[in-house]
Amino acid sequence: MDMLADAIDRRTSLPRPLRVLMVASEVAPLARAGGLGDVVHGLARSLGAMGVEVVIVTPLYGITALDSVPQARPWNRPLWTPIGGDVRDVGVLETSIADDVRVCLLDCPPLYARGGIYRDDAGDFADNDMRFAVMCSSALRVAEEIWDGPPDVLHAHDWHGALAVAYARLSDSPEWRNAVSVFTIHNLAFQGLFPIQRAAALGLPESALHNEALRHGDAVNLLKGGIVYADRVTTVSPTYAREMLSPELGCGLDGALRARSGRLFGIVNGIDTQLWDPSRDRAIAARYDAHDMTGRVACKSALEAELGLDPGSDAPLVGVVNHLIPQKGIDILLEALPTLLDEGLRFAIVAVGDGELERALASAAARRPDRVAFRAVFGDPIARRVYAGADLFAMPSRFEPCGLGQQYAMRYGSVPVVSAVGGLADTVEQADDTGAKGTGFLFSQIDPAGLVEAIRRALKVRKDVGAWKRIVRNTMLRDASWEASARRYFAVYRELAGAAPRPSLPPPPPAGEAG
């Protein structure tokens, strides 16, 4: 990446701002189901502040929070989006998430006007392949309306946006075939697998239905399409970029990624340090900063009262804010819980997801309501109060591409105890016994014993009040802003936009394998 970081100085400047088209299924604060929406928002804003002309294309869902952004302006005419021999009538509402970032919301009620982004209470939407294929095809039409052609860089996110890259590379238009692209993997475990019979409806030609392109066994793998057709593949931390090359964490795509390892890079996500700032956050009981942390005492007391935990105790309070999926290791926490409760700890857990895990957490809270509080909710504002009031923040993930929770927790002074994987290993520095350096406690043995041992290490250091204050201050002073990460992306863009000849070519179908 050092070579890429120097690209800004090596490439000839364009006579106008660099144009970047982002394609993503989530953009905070409009619609988000997890970290993807936060990342797209933060990266786009930082790039815009650097002078990049960013346009984001995303659907207008039934749950889109239009009241959170400036007045949306409808375009005078709809897009006529071709897909699989059909044409979709797609309206566009344009708004912004900053002065420098335009957002084009795709208005197609039959596909998007539902009570969720990907699913509702009945489960995943059966037509998710078509919903996001239309998003991707429409994104190319948006660029043609705004710029009369392709952008300087097409940047697609996760499997939902991957077909934008594939459609460009497979286009009949020479301009789109030559448009350079970046594809970012936020979580390799979610790939967008659909029956191979759906390929024609999605507008995918037979020439792309082979194992070196979009085919994956008997399925179309949309995320794989982003990997094989993009000029650069990025993911959200350097450690995860290495981990995904292994069969253990490659989720069946390690071979495709190893074949492209020379154009695969990891760039750690930042966070919005203005939005996540305990010195101005009105959702918490008291404001504070790294130089005057006394407000954390009031925040802890308020959180205890809100959750019904044993008040007025110096017993450490461990916060957990997470999704209840196997990746996150909540079952590891549940198995370790009796031991940790016996050692005097208390837990504030805010999480939603797997029903069995929800029931297990609710049962644990019912058995010890003075020491375990569980709320089956997602996100703000209670998450902020956990970050501000907890002494420790636990993330026993089996794998973690980047992770935002530990970065939010550090910003608020909650010391992370995390497994040494992916972005957790890249964002949390092991603390020493004096607190002179380090921002948290890591463990490599990813099981209940490993978690217990790491928490015990943290509690041992916490007995030294001075050392603990230094660690808390270290966490709060860590630079988690988007600026450095955005500059890395900008360097990737500029290298590609100035490259000649084109950095990569589409994979040809092996003889006799297509279809």
N, C-alpha and C positions, 0 to 999 in steps of 0.2 A: 504493500500500500504506500510505501514511501515514494515509489515512482509515480503513483497516481496523485499523491499529495503535491508533487512538484509540477503536475500537469498545467496548473493555472498559469505558471510563469513560462512554460515551454510552448504553449499553444498561442497562435495568433488570435487576438480578440475579435469577436464578431462585431459588425458595425451596429448592432442592436442588442438588446438583452437576450440572453439565452432563453429559448422557449421550451418548456417542459410540460408534457401532458401526463398527468397522473390518473391512473384508473384504479379505483379501490371500492370495495363494498361497504366500507365504513369511513366516516369522517366525523370526528367530534367537533363541536357539540351537537351536530345534526342527528347522527345516529351512530351508536356504538354498542357492541356486544362484549367488548374486551379491549385489550391493548392496541389492536390494529387501528381503531379510530383515533386514539390518542397519538399514535406515532405518525399517521398520515397528517393530522392537524399540525403537530409540532414541527415536523420536517418541512412541510409546505410553507409555514409561516417563517421559519428561519431562512429558507431559500429565498422567499419573497423579500425579506429584509436585506438580503445580500444583492438584490437587483435582478434575480431570476424571474422571468415571467412564467408563473405557474398557473395552470388551469387544471382543476380536479373534476373528474366526471364520476358521479355516484348516483345510485337510484334515489328517487323520492318515495320513501316507504310510507306506509300508513302510520308509522310511529315517528317519522322524521320531525324533529323539534324546530319548526320554522320560526318559532317565537324567540329562539336563541341567537338569531343572526339578523342582519339588516333585511329590509323588505325584499322578497324575491320578485324578480321581474320576469314575466313570461316572454319567451321569444315569439316573434310575430307568426312564425309558421313552424310546424312540427318537422322533426327529422323523419325521413323515410328510410328506415334501417333494413337493409337486405340481410336475410339469414335463412340458409337452407332452402333456397328456392321460394321463400316467402318474403314479404315486406311488412315490417311492423311500423305502426304509426306511433311515434314517441315524441311527446312534448318536452320542452326544456324550460325550467325555471332557473334563472341565474341569480346568484347571491354571492356573498363573499364571507370569508372567515378572518380576513385582515385586509388592510388597504391594498396589499400586494398580491392577494390570492383570490382568484375567481373560482367559484364552484358552480358547476352546471348539474342540476338535479334532473334526472330523467323521469318524466311523468308518463307512466304506462300502467294505469290502474289494474288491468287484468294480471299483471306480473308482480307489481310491487305494493299495491294498496292493501296490505295485510298487517296483522298484529304482531309482526316480528320481522327480523332481518333474514334469518335463515330457517326459522321454525316457529311453531306455536305450540300450544299445549298438547296437540295431537302428534307432534314430532316434526322432523325435517320436511320441508316442502318438497313434494315429489318432482316438481319441475325446476328445481334449483339450477340444473344445467342450462335450461333455456333462459331462465331469469338473468343469469350472469353472462351468458353468451350475448344476449341482447344488449346488456350494459357494455360489453367489450366492443361489439360491432358499432354501437351508437357512439362510443367514445371517438372512434376514428372519424365518424361523420361530424362530430362536434369540432374537431381540429380543422376539418376542411371548411367549416362555416366561419371559424374565428380567424384562421391563418391562411385560408385558401390552399391548404395542403398539410403535409405532415409537420409535426413539431421538430425541433432540433433533437429532442430525446423523448422517447416514449417510455414511461416508468410505470410498470404494472406491479400490483401487490397481491401476493398469495394466489391460490388457485382460482379465486373468483375473477381476478383480473388477467389471468394468464393467457386467455384466448385473444386478448388485444394484441399481444406480441405475435401469436400464431397467425391471426388474421392478417396482420401487416405483412409478415414474411411470406404468406401464401397468396397474397393479393395479386390480382391482374394488373394493378397499377405499379409501374416501375418506381414511382416516387415512394410508395409505401414499402415496397420490397427493400428499398435502400435506406429506409428510416432506421436509425440506430435505436437500440432498446436496452433497458435495464429491468431486470425482474428480481423482486425482493421476496424471499421466503421468510415469513414470520413464524411459521411452525410447520415443519416438514410432515408432521403426523396427519395433517389435514390436506388431502390431495385432490379432491374432486373426482372421484371414480364413478363412472357411469357406463351402462351397457354399450358395447361397441355398436349395437344397432342404432344408437342415438346419434351417431356421427353425422349421418346425412342431414338430419333435422338441424344440427348445429352448424351446418355449412362447411364441414370438414371433408376435404377431398380424399379419395382412395390413396393418393400418393403420400398422405401424411399418416396413414393407419398402419404403421409398421413399428417394430420394437425399438428402432432408433429415434422415433419421433413420439407420436401421441399414444400409440398402443401400449398397453401394459397388461399382458395376459389376455383375458377376454374382455377387457374394459378399455374405455378411453380415459386416460389420466390427464386431466387438464393442467395440473401443476407441472407434470413432466413436460408438457408443451412449452411452458414458460422457460423451463431449464434448457431445453434443447434448441429453442429458437432465439433466445435473447443473446445479445452481444456480451453482456455482463450479468452475472448472477450474484446478488448480494444476500447476505443474511444478517441477523441482528446482533451478532457478537463474533469476535474472532475464534473463541473456543468452540462455539457451536459450528462454525464453518469447518473446523477440523473434525469435530465429532460426527457430523453428518456424512463424512466419507467412510465411516466404519459400517460394517454390516449390522452391528448392534443398534446403532442410532440412525442408520440411513433409511429406515422405513421402506426398504425395497428399492430405493432410488440411489443407493450409494454408488452403483456402477455408473449410472448416468452422470452423477456428480463428479466422480473420480475422472471420468473422461473429459470433464470440463474444469478441472481443478485450477488450471491456469487462468481462468476468468471468473473464479469464485472468490469473493472477499467477504469478510465479516466486519461490520461497522456497528458499534454499540449504539443502541437507542439512547436518546436523551429524554428529558422530561421538560415540561413547561414550568420553569422555575418562578414565573410570576403567578401562575395559577396555583401551584403547589408551594405556598410560602407561609409558614406559621406566623410570620410577623404581620401579616395582613389578612389572614384567613378568618372570616366571620362565622365559620361553621364550628369553631372550637371554642372552649370556655375562656381561654386567655391567650393573648398574643405574646410571642417571645422570639428570640433569635439566638444565634450561636454565641453571642457575647453576653446575653442576659437570658438564661434559661429558666428563670424562676417560674415562669408561666406554665411550665410542664407539670409542676406540682398541682396546680389548679385543674389542669386538663386531666390528670390521672384521677383526681378525686371526683370530678364530674363524670368521667367514664364509669367509674365504679358505681356511682349512684344511678346512672342511667341503666346499667346492666344488672343491678342488684347484687353486685359482688361485695364480699367482705370489705367494709370501708376502713379507712384509717390505719391500714396495715402497711408495713414496709415490705411485705412479701412481694417478690417480683411479679409483675404482670406481663404475660406473654400475649402479644397480638398476632392474629392470623387473619388475613384478608385474601381470599383466593377463590378459584373455581373448584368445585368438587368433581374432579376427573382424575383417573389413575395417575396421569403424569405428575400431578401436584403432590403426591405422597401423603395425602391426608390420612390414609390408612396407617401409615407409619406413625403419624402423630397420635392417632387413636390408640395404637398398641403401646406407645410410650407414656400415654397420659396417666395411668395409675401410678407409675413410678414417680413421675414429675409432681403429681399432686401430693404424694406422700412426702416429697421433699419441700413442700410449702408453696409451690408456685400456683398462680391463678391464670386463667386463660380467658381472653376476649376473642371470640371466633365469629367472623362475618364471612359467610360463604354460601354459595348456592350451586346446585348442579345435581349430581347423582342422588337419586332418592334414597338408596340404601345408606349412603354416607350421611345424608341429612338426618335420617332417623337415628343413626348411631351417635351422631353429635348431639342431637336433641336428648337422647337417652342419657348420655354422659352429663349433660347440663342438668337434667332432672335429678340425677343421683347426688350431685354436688353443686346446687345452685349458688352457694356462697363462693365457690371457687371456679366454676366453669359457666360462662355465658355464651350462648349460641344464638345468632340471628341469621335466618335463612333469607338474606337479601344480598343485592349486588351493588357495590359502588357507593357513591356519595349520598348523603353527607356523613353517614356513620363511619365510613372507612377513614375519613379524615380524623375523626375523634379517636379512633383506635391508633392511628399513626402517632397522634399527639400525646396520647395517654399511656401507651404501653412502654415498658422498660426494654423489652426484647421483642423482636419480630421474627417469627419462625417460617421458613420456607424449605421443607424437606423434599424438594422436587427430585424425581428420578431423572428428568432432563428438563432443561429450561433454556429455550433459544436466547432470550435476553432477560426478561422479567422487568416489570415496572414497579411491582409492589415493594421490592427491597429498596428501590431508588426513592420512592415516595416516603417510605419509612425512615430512611437515612436523612432525607430532607427535613423531617420533623423530629429527629433525634431519637428514634426508636432503633436500637442497635440490632442489626440482623444476625440471625443464626441460620445459616443456609448450607445446603449441599454444594460441594465444589464441582459444579457442572455448568456448562454453557455460559450464559451471561452472568450468572451468579458469581462464578469464579472470576469473571472479567470486571465486575463492578464492586465486589466486596474484597477488601484487603484484610488479611488475617491480622488481628490486633495482638500486640504483645502485652506482657503482664503489667507494664508501666503506663500503658496508654499513650506512649510517645508517638507511636505510629499505628496505623490500622483502623479499620472502620467496622469490624465485625468478626464473627467466628464461623469458620467453615469446617465441614466434615466430609470425608471421602467415603466412609463406610455408610452407605445410604440404606440404613435400616434403623429400627428403634434404638438399638444400642448406640449407634453413631450419633443420633440426634441427642440422646440423653447425655452422652459424653461431652458434646459440644456445648450444651446448655450448662453443664456443670463447670466447664472451663470459664464460661462467661460469668457465672455466679461467683466463682473464685476471685476473678478480677474485680467484680462489683463490690466486694468487701472493702477494697481500697477506694475510698470516696474520691480522692484526687485523680487516681488513674481512670476511674469510670467517667468522671466529668470530662477528662481529656478525650476519651473515646467518643463520647456523645458529641463533643464539639467537632471532632474529626469527621463524624458522619454528616453533620450539618454543613460543614464547610467544603465537603467534596463537590467539585464542579460537575454537576449533572445536567448542565444546560445543553440545548440542542446545537449551539454554535459550532463546536468542534466536529460533531457528527455531520452536520449539514455541509461543512467545508469538505469533508471526505467525499460525500455524495457529489458535491459540485465539481470536485476534481475528476471523479469518474465521468460525469457528464461532459466536461470540457475535453477530456482525452478522447472520448468517443466522437463528439461533435467535430473535432479537428482531425480525425483519423482518415487517412486515405492510403491504401484501399480499405474497404470495409473490414472490420476486425474479424468477423466470422461469417460462415456460410451455412445455409440450412442443410440438415443431414439428408443425403439421398437415400431412397429406399433400397435395401439390399435386393438383389435379383431374386424374384420369385416369392418375396415376403410380403409385399404390399397387399393390404386387404386381408 
